[in-house]
Amino acid sequence: MQELDQLEQEWLAAIAGAADLDSLDKVRVAVLGKKGAITERLKSLGQLPAEQRRSAGAALNVLKDTLTAAIADRQNALHVRALDARLAEERVDVTLPVRPMTGGRLHPVSQVTDELVAIFADMGFTVADGPDIESDWNNFTALNIPPDHPARQMHDTFYLPPDANGERKVLRTHTSPVQIRTMMAGPPPYRVIIPGRTYRSDSDMTHTPMFHQVEGLVIDRDIHMGHLKGCLLEFARAFFEVDTLKLRFRPSHFPFTEPSAEVDVGCSRRGGELKIGEGDDWLEILGCGMVHPKVLENCGVDPTQYQGFAFGMGIDRIAMLKYGIPDLRSFFDGDLRWIRHYGFVPLDLPTLSGGLAR
Ligand code: DAH
């Protein structure tokens, strides 16, 4: 007994003196481990005469509990101490000024998308989106492009294998199906822009199988072509940052609009250099029109009560024009040298008041 009291004092001192979790564990193994001092003593109880075995066993078990509890306490204390040390070491001063970003750059497609959202949000538009994999109905039929319509050939569609019902989904060939989704989701009025990925089986200097479009849709009781022209003029002047930019609306045809138009911006190509906003030349940037009554009907919107306009344009294309990027395929090569040259500093958020791009 005397001996156990002394051992208890020694072991408690060793536990209290363990400076870190590793040394504490060594003490634990030495005392309570498979070959530890207490374990060995418990094993040798069998050799004692029966009358001593009982009391010696009880005393050993009490000591074992005391030591186990002391080790757990010490472990907790060391954990807290380790955490405190780490918190002190990893402390950050959030009031320090931001260090200049030297690494990452925003892709021109992300930049131009942010610019478009900033411009149209200022005119009261909200952003809508939809999935890349679309039903044939949303991508074509509801947009007044029935199964045998020639416009389907022009879209170079990627079809998915037929599902259990024989339906073939498509990779959306334009963002226009989100017009359908928007109108089906709730009653008019609508004023949305829809940036997103689109797909066509096509590849050259100005076409890639995946590209980006932005779609606009405005439907209300008294919307007319004047609103369409005003809205697009305001957009184009803000986007190209030329207050005197001229627009030209040329008659065109899209199955989902009537009348339809293509829009050109004024430019010059003098000396082989494209300059937007000066000169007497024209450059096409988008398609638009008044939403066809059949499209409204297909979405359960009454065309005798509601009307409006839609437009669609290629984000990559207007990014190339605005920032003078020659080859569309380079957008998706993942070349770091390219993104360092053409990319944007992420902290410069485009706003109309602060400037779109710096
Ligand atoms: N969806 C057309 C395309 O991909 C672009 C377009 C033209 C969208 C006219 C429209 C529109 O909403 O009114 O070629």
Residues whose N, C-alpha, C, O or C-beta is under 5 A from the ligand:
A	BS01	DAH	T173 H174 S176 G216 F254 T257 G287 C288 G289 A310 F311 G312
